[in-house]
Amino acid sequence: MDIPSNNITAPRMAERFRGFLPVVIDVETGGFDAEHDALLEIAAVPLTMDEGGYLRSQPTVSTHVEPFPGANLDPRSLEITGIDPTNPLRGALAERQALDHIFHVVREAVRAAGCQRAILVGHNAAFDLGFLNQAVRRCGHKRNPFHPFSCFDTVSLGGLAYGQTVLSKAVLAAGHAFDSREAHSAVYDAERTAELFCSVVNRWRQLELFEQARSGLDAA
């Protein structure tokens, strides 16, 4: 999508979302139960805003995660993700270390943007937020940079902007590529979700600039 360079009244990120920094999160898990099923992968894509008020992705941070003691691993979920939790080459971190790894980068991004806190962006965001919050509770983590219950869901945004709620279809409708062979990787899905979210917000920004320009012409 070609984005106009016009920066009329470009908002700062800290002002755009009430002091929250959008950070795209995708998790891969051992099932659908956030309390009992294992968290196996997590990827985060902090977003930034350029001088024209358009969102851009920052570098992705990710890690494999060791199943917590007693975690359930549903074979059907592992078949979909292709994850082998016993593979030593995964380089998985314990949950606490994994959260520290992700949260450090997110806190730095929040600070750099002049924001107060991060807000999770996800495709079916309640799923990702649920697993993230449960991991935080299990570890007793006291420095979670994310809002505990508010989030942006690209299922709703994709349906609004492009008439598509499935991630692959919404990403394609937004003009981006999607390789189904790479899907169900936390990194790949997080980066495609970030593209979708940025496309929706940037499309709104284009409309905002158009209306500002038209108002200026009407006033003249």
Residue pairs with C-beta under 8 A, 6 or more apart in sequence:
1 174
1 175
1 199
1 202
1 203
3 52
3 54
3 202
3 206
4 52
4 206
4 209
5 52
6 52
6 209
6 213
7 51
7 52
7 53
8 209
8 212
8 213
9 53
9 212
10 49
10 51
10 52
10 53
11 49
11 53
12 49
12 114
13 21
13 47
13 48
13 49
13 113
13 114
13 115
14 113
14 114
14 115
14 116
16 49
16 53
17 115
17 119
19 115
19 116
19 117
20 115
20 116
20 117
20 118
20 119
20 147
20 150
21 46
21 47
21 106
21 109
21 110
21 113
21 115
21 117
21 118
21 119
22 47
22 55
22 118
22 119
22 121
22 152
22 197
23 44
23 45
23 46
23 47
23 106
23 109
23 118
23 119
23 120
23 121
23 146
24 44
24 45
24 46
24 47
24 57
24 120
24 121
24 122
24 190
24 191
24 193
24 194
24 197
25 42
25 43
25 44
25 120
25 121
25 122
25 125
25 128
25 129
25 132
25 146
25 190
26 42
26 43
26 122
26 123
26 128
26 186
26 187
26 189
26 190
26 193
27 39
27 40
27 41
27 42
27 43
27 127
27 128
27 131
27 132
27 186
28 40
28 41
28 42
28 81
28 83
28 184
28 185
28 186
29 37
29 38
29 39
29 40
29 77
29 81
29 131
30 37
30 38
30 39
30 40
30 67
30 71
30 72
30 73
30 74
30 77
30 78
30 85
31 37
31 38
31 72
31 73
31 74
31 77
32 74
32 77
32 127
33 72
34 127
34 130
34 131
34 133
34 134
35 134
36 71
36 72
37 71
37 72
37 73
37 74
37 77
38 65
38 67
38 68
38 71
38 72
38 73
38 85
39 65
39 67
39 68
39 71
39 95
39 98
39 131
39 134
39 135
40 64
40 65
40 67
40 81
40 83
40 85
40 92
41 62
41 63
41 64
41 65
41 81
41 83
41 185
41 186
41 187
42 62
42 63
42 65
42 98
42 102
42 132
42 186
43 60
43 61
43 62
43 186
43 187
43 189
43 190
43 191
44 60
44 61
44 62
44 102
44 105
44 106
44 190
45 57
45 58
45 60
45 190
45 191
45 193
45 194
46 58
46 105
46 106
46 109
46 118
47 55
47 56
47 57
47 58
47 121
47 194
47 197
47 198
48 55
48 56
48 57
48 58
48 109
48 113
49 55
49 56
49 113
50 56
52 205
53 205
53 208
54 198
54 201
54 202
54 205
55 197
55 198
55 201
55 202
56 198
57 191
57 194
57 195
57 198
58 109
60 187
60 190
60 191
61 101
61 102
61 105
61 106
62 102
62 186
62 187
62 190
63 92
63 93
63 98
63 101
63 102
64 90
64 91
64 92
64 93
64 98
65 92
65 93
65 94
65 95
65 98
65 135
66 85
66 92
66 93
66 94
66 95
66 98
67 73
67 85
68 95
68 135
68 138
73 85
78 84
78 85
80 184
81 184
81 185
82 184
83 90
84 90
85 92
92 98
93 101
95 135
95 138
95 139
96 139
96 141
98 135
99 135
99 136
99 139
99 141
99 144
103 141
103 143
103 144
103 145
106 118
106 145
106 146
107 143
107 145
109 118
110 116
110 117
110 118
110 145
117 145
117 146
117 147
118 145
118 146
118 147
119 146
119 147
119 150
119 151
119 152
120 128
120 129
120 132
120 146
120 147
120 151
120 152
121 151
121 152
121 153
121 154
121 193
121 194
121 197
122 128
122 129
122 151
122 152
122 153
122 154
122 193
123 153
123 154
123 155
123 158
123 167
123 189
123 193
123 196
124 153
124 155
125 151
125 152
125 153
125 154
125 155
126 151
126 153
128 151
129 146
129 149
129 151
132 146
133 148
135 141
136 144
152 197
154 167
154 170
154 193
154 196
154 197
154 200
155 165
156 165
157 196
157 197
157 200
158 164
158 165
158 167
158 169
158 170
158 173
158 174
158 196
158 200
159 165
159 170
160 200
161 174
161 199
161 200
161 203
162 170
162 173
162 174
163 173
164 170
164 172
164 173
167 178
167 183
167 189
167 192
167 193
167 196
168 178
168 180
168 183
168 192
170 196
171 177
171 178
171 192
171 195
171 196
172 178
174 195
174 196
174 199
174 200
175 199
176 192
176 195
176 196
176 199
178 192
179 188
182 188
183 189
